[in-house]
Amino acid sequence: MTIETDRQDRLVRTVAEQHPFDHSADDPKLIETHISWLLLAGPYAYKIKRPVDFGFLDYSSLERRKRFCEEELRLNRRTAPELYLDVVTISGDPERPQIDAAEQPLEYAVRMVRFAEDELLSRRLAADRLAPEVIDQLARRIADFHAGLAPSYDHGRAEQVFAPIADNFRHIRNLQADPPPELAEVERWTHERYAALEPRLEARHAAGFIRECHGDLHLNNVVLHRGQPLPFDAIEFNDELRFIDPASEIAFFSMDLDGHERPNLAVRFLNGYLTWSGDFGLLPLLRFYQVYRAMVRAKVAAIRLSQHPGDEAAQAEFRTYLNRAVRYTRSPPPFLLLTCGVSGSGKSTWGRDLAIRFGAVHLRSDIERKRLFGLTPDADSRSSVDGGIYTKEASARTYQRLAELSGQTLDAGLPVVVDATFLERGLRDDFRALAEQRGLRALVLYTQAAPSVLRARVEGRLRAGADPSEANLEVLESQLARQQPPGDDEPVVVVDTGADHDRDAVVAEIALWLGVKGEQ
């Protein structure tokens, strides 16, 4: 321990013991990490940075610690303004320190609102208390956050992106005398994917997709506070780790959910983010960044294992994340699933649920139609667009866009569920050809119900006003009159959503057609 570290250690412990606060300090708690101290005191938490220098992180001087406290405040107020209050000084006599006194500062701290640790998403997930709706809320919050960030062109060039990715493998090999063979397999895949993706990485940089993101978005850095998921503890100490493509940020959080064996929530988060951001261009990069983020976690576990040989938890964590990376490199062939049915037939419910079950990207015509007209998914188009968005020309544009996105997603190695009416046989044939030309499987899910059931559902949905679809009874009657139900020569699974049916049996039949597992 250096003199500076020893001095700070004694100072922090003195603060913890004496409680020199202008508020109650009931239930105090002191938490130490390798880069900071966290003092929990009454309604607040005080985060003090340790005087350490790891190269990629340098808190070695008091002036640097002050600057990074101010940066932490600035960055985290973007996503959690309710939690981050101010930067305070610790001053006075080292034996009797004071908070925010008008004297020469001895140290600086970020003052935050103290929250219940059980409300961290990691804790809620472990306790089986993480509702899917919270993931939906977070996906929209992150999409809005990214949309509000200015582009940066000083970071995120392809070679800058790849440098830390390649370094992970060198670091792990240096830590382990006999690294597992899977490490070389993942490294080889990573180099091959980088060579293929380098032009796309450069294109994303040129198009302004590099933003000052959170940088460390995972389950332990999001808390449910007053009913809202708040990302906190963004990276303030290293610009290169924060100025990144949002694709990397989304890959990190989805990988973390996968790593906790919740792929259903991972795909729900991804689809929620795509719904609100419309950034389907991130999909070709998704697996590349997921492998990178998994290997970062594997490297951290390998470091702990080198420091504490025989640490079974560290060994298990290393294997977990290495295996996760391997699974990403061995993703099964994608597929294309088309919903088919009139409004109110239940196709969107089935499409959403099947996308979650099978880990597929969910493309929804109602949302992409609105996006083509510059509307948000929850916008009411009936009074905002002259002529409406359901004209024949608008429908043709919508299906063209869905076809483009389907092809791009399949080429990225990801399965697709296209949620649209697909009332015309020719449209279904065109979309199935997208998959068949790539040697992939395609299937039509035809949802139907009695006309009286359909009319009741459409009326109820319009009254509720909570669905992106704006189809009314007039639209429904038109659809019923002109629909071309799938023929016996089409690969189709039929379900009557207005009658009793064995849902698990339908899912199993679909899974058999597509060659996938019935459950994630």
N, C-alpha and C positions, 0 to 999 in steps of 0.2 A: 504494500500500500504506500503510495507516494505521500509526501507532506501535504500536498493540496487535497488529496483524497481523504487523508486522515483528518485534516482540519474540517472538511465539509461533513465527514461522518459524525464528528463530535458535535458540530453545530446543529445538524438535522436532529440528532438524538436529543439535544438540549431543547430544541423547539418542541419536539414531540412530548417531552417530559413536563415542560413548564406551561405549555398552552398559552402563549402570549397573544391571544386573539381577542378581538372585540365582539366575540359571540360565544355562545355555549360550545364547549368542545366535548360533549358527551360521546361515549362510544368511540374513543380515538383508536386509530389503527395505523401502523407504519408498514408499508410494503416496499421492498427493495428489489430492483432489477439491475441488470448489468449496465444500464445507461441512465437510470433515474431513481429517485425516491418519490414515493407517493404517500403523503400524509393525509389521512382521512380524519377530519376533525369537525364534529357537529354536522352542520348542513353543507360543509364545503370540503373540497379536496384540493390539496396544494401539491403541485408537481414540480420537483426540483431536479435539475439536470446534473448528472455526475461529471466531474472534471476528467473526462476520458477522451482519448483520441484513437479511433480504430481505422483511420484513413478515410473510409467512406462516411464517417461521422466524427466530428471534431468539436467537443465541448471543453477544450482544455483551458480556456481563459474565461475570466468573469465576463469580459465584454462579449465574447462569443455566446456565452450562456444567456446573457441578456437578449442578444439579437435573436437567438433561436426561440426563446420564450415568446418574444413579440411575434415571430413568424408562426409559431404554433397557435397563438391566439388568432392571428389573421386568417390562417388557413382553415382552422376548425370552426370559426364563426360562419363559414360558408355553408356547412352542413349541419352544425349543431349550435346555433347561436344561443339556444336556451341553456346550454351547459357551460360555455366558456365566458367567463366574466371579465377578467383583467389580469394584468401582470403586477405582482406585488413585490416589494423589497423586504428582505430580512436584514435588519441593521441593528445598531446599538452595540452593546458589549457582547462578545461571543459567549460569555457565561450567563448573560441575561438578555437574549436577543428580543427584538421587537419586530412587529409586522407593520410595514408601511410607515415607519418613523422618519422624520426629516433629518436623517443622519446618513453618513457614508454607507452605502449598501455593502453588506457582507455576502449576500447571495440574492438570487431572483427566483421567483416561483410563479407558475401559471395557476391562477385560482379558478376552480371549476365548481359547479353545483355537484354535490355528492348524489349519486344515484344508487339504487339497490343493485348489488352485483348479480343477484338472481335474475335481473331483467336483461342481462347481456344475452344476445341471441344464442351464443354458444351454450349458456346455462339453460336457457329455455328449450333448446333442441335436446340437450342431454336429459332433461326432465320431461320430454315429450309434451312441451307446452308452446311450441312454436307453430302458430296457426298459419296455414297457407296464405291467408289474407295479409298477414304481415309481410310476407315475401312479395306479394303484389304491391303493397304500399312502398316498400323499399325500391322495387324495380322502377316505379314511376318517379320516386324521389331522385334516384341516381340518374335517370334519363334527363330529368329537368335540370339537375345539377350540371351534367356534362353539356347540355345545350346552351347553358349560360356562360360557358367558359370561352375565353378568347383563344384563337389558334396561336401556337408558338412554332417558329421555324428555326429556333436555335438548338432544338433538341430533337431526338427521335428519328434521325437518319438511320437507314438500314444497318449500317455498321455499328452505330451507337446502340441500337437495339440488341444486336447479336453479341456484342462484347461480353456483357454479364451472363448471357445465356451459355456461351461457350466456357466461360470461367467457372461456372458451377461444376462442370464435369472434372476440370483440372483440380479444383479444390477438393472434391470428394475423393478422387484417386490419391491425392497427397495425404488424405486423412486415413485411408484404409489400405492395409498391406495386401489384402486379397479381396478387391472389390468384386461384387457378384457379376456374372456375365451379362445380366440384364442392363447394367450400366452402359456397356459398350453398345448394346442394341439400341437403347434410347438415344445415345449420343450420335450414332450413325444416322438414325432417323431424323434427328434434329438438324444435322448438317445438310441432309438431303432436302428437307422441307425448307430450310432457309434459302438454299440455292434456288428453289422453285418460287419462293414467295418474295424474294428480294425486290423484284419490280413492283409488286403490290405494296410492300412496305414503303418504298420510295413514293409511290403514287398517293398513299394515305398521308405521308408527310407533306407532299406538295399541295394536297387538297385541304390542308389545315386541320387534320384530325388529331394532331399532337396538342394536348391540352394540359393545363396544370391540374391534374386529377387528385384524388385522395392519395393513391399510391400504396395503401396497405389495407385494402377493403376485404375483411374476412369476418367471420362470425363473432370473434372476440372483440372486434372494434365497432360493433353496432349494438346500441342499447334501445330497448323499448321504453320510451320516456313519455308519460302522459298519453299513451296510446299511439305514439308515432315512433317509427324506427329511425334513430339518429346515428349516422356514421360519425365517429370521432377518432382522435389520435391519428390524424393524417401525418404523412411523412414530411417533416419540416427541415431535416438535416441534410438532405441530398437532392439536388434538383433533378438529376438524371433518373432517380427512382420515382419522381413525382410527375415530371413532364413526360407523359406517356400517351399512347393511343388508348382511348376508352376500351378498345377490344381487350387489352391486357387487364384492365380493371374488372371487366365483366368476366373474363376467363378466371381470374383469381377467386372471385366470390363463388362462381359456379363450381370451380374445382374444390373449394373448401366444403361445399355442401356434398359433392360427390365423395370427398374424403371421409365425411361423416356418414357415409352410406345412405344419403338422401338424394338420389338422382332425380326423384320426382320433383323435389323442391328446386333442384338445380335447373331443370328444364323449364319449370314454371317461372323462375327468375329470369332466365334468358328470354323466354317468350314475352314476358311482361316488359322487359327492357326494349325489345324489338318493337312491340306495339307502340310504345310512347316515343321512342327515338327514331324509328324508321331506318336505323343504321344497319341494313342487311349486309353492307360491305364488310362488316367485321367478321362474318361467318367463315370465310376462307382462312382467317387467321386464328380462329377459336382454338382448334386442337393444338396448334403450334404454341400459343400462349398458355394453354392449360398444362401442357407438358412442362413448359418453363416454370410455371408457378409450382407445380408438384415437385420439381427438382429443387427449387429453392427451399421448400419445406424439408425435402430429403437431406439437403446440405446442412440445414440448421440442426437436424437430428444427428447427422454424422459428426458435427462439431461437438455436440454434447456427449456423444459416445466416445470421442477421442479424449475428452476431458474426464470422463467417468467410465472407464472400461468396465464392461459387465452390466451397465445400466440397461436392464431389460426393457424398460419403457422406451428409452431412446432407440434401442435396436428395433423394437416393434414399429415405432413411428417411422424410422428410416425405411423399413420394408413396406409399410403401408403406402407411403408416398412414391416410392420407386415402382411398386406394383401398379399404382394408379397411373403413373406416367406410361408404363408399358401398355396398360389397357387403352389409353388414348391413342397410342401408335398402332394398335391392332383393332381399331373400330370396325365392326361388321359393315358389309355393303349397305348403303342407304336404300330407301324405297320411296315410292310416291303413293299416297293414299288420297283419293278424291272423295269428298262428301257430295251427295246428290240428293236433292229434295227441295220442296217448296218451303216458303217461309213458315215458321212454326212447327216444322216437322221434327225438330230436335237435332238437326245436323251440326249446329255450332256447339251444342253441349257435348255431343259425341266427338266432334272434332277436337275440342279442347281436351277432353278426358283421354282420348287415344294418343294425342301428342304427348301428354304427361306420362302415360303408361309406357309408351314406346320410345321416349326420348327424342321426339321429332320437333322440328320447327313448325309452328302453327301459323299459316298464312290465312288471313280472313278477308274475304272480298269487301265486306262492309267497311272495314278499317282502311284497306288500301285504296278503295274508291274515294273515301273522304280525303286521304292524303294527296291523291292526284289533284284535288281541288284546293289544296292548301288548308284543309281543315284538320283539327285534332280528332282523335278517335271518339271523344265524348261530345263533339260539336253537334248542334242541330242544324242540318243542312237545309231544312225546309224553308227557312227564312233568310239564309245567308248566301245562297247561290242562285242567280237568275237562271230560270229554266230548269233548276233541279240537277241532281247528279245521277238520276236513274234513266236518262235518255238512252236510246240505242247506241249512240256514239260513245257515251260515257261508259256503258257496259262493255263495249268492245275494247276501250282503252284499259279498263280494269282487268279484263281477262288477259290482255297482252302483258300488263305489268305483272300479274300473277304468274304467267308463264316464264317471264324473264327471271323473276325471283326464284321460282321452282328450279329452273335449270342451274342458276348460280348456286343454290343451296345443295343440290345433288352433286354438283361438281366439287363442292367443298367437303363432300363425304358425309353429309348430314341428311337424315331422312326428313321428309316433308309431308305434312297434312295440309291439303288445300281445302279450305272451308268456303264453299260457294254453292249456288243452286245447281249448276251444271245441268240445266234442264234440256239442253240440246245435245244430241248424240255426237255431232261433229266436234263440239268443244271437248267432250270427254276423250274422244279418239285423239285429238291433237295433244292433249296433256299426257295421255298414256304413252304417246310416242316419245315424249321427252325422256321418260324413264327407259323405255324399250330400246331406244337408240343408244343408250348408255349401258345396255345389258343389265338393267335393273328391273325389279318387280314393281308392278303397278296394280292397284285395286280400287274399285268403286264401292263406297258404302252408301247404299240407298236407304234413306230414312223416309218413312211414310206414316200417315195416320188418317183417321176418318175426317172428312171435311169439317164436321161440327167441332171436332177437337182442335183442328188447325185454326179455325176462326176464333175460338175462345182463347187460344194461346196468343195469337197476334193481337187481339184486343187487350188482353191482360198486359202484354209486354209494352204496348204503347202507353197504357195508363201508368205503368211503373216508371217509364222513361229512363231505365237504367241500362239499356242495351244499345250497342252501336247501330243495330239494324233499325231502319225507319219504315220498313214495309208495313202498309196498312191493308185493310180488307180488299180494297180495289186492286192492289198489287197482287195479293194472294189469289183472287179470282182469275186474274190474267195468267198467273203462273199455272194454275190448275188446268186452264183451257189449252195451254200450249206446251205443257211438259211432254217430253219424250222419255218415258221410263226406260231404264237399262234393259237390253234384250238378253236372251239366253246366251248369246255369243260373246257377251262382255264378262270380264272377271268381276263379279259383283257379290256382295253380301247384303242381304235385305233384312231390315229390322222394322217392325211395326211398333213405333214408340207410343202409340195410343192404346196398345193392348199389353197384356202380361207377356213378358219374355224373360228368358234366362240371360241376363247381361253377361255373366261370366262365360257362357257358352258362345255368345256372339263374339266376345273378345278373343276367345280361344280360336274360333274359326278364322277371324281376321289375322291373328298371329300366324296361323298355319299357312294362310295364303302368302303372307309377306315374309315368312321365314324368320320371325323374330320371337323373343320371349313375350309371354302375355302380361308380365308384370315387371316393373322396374324395381 
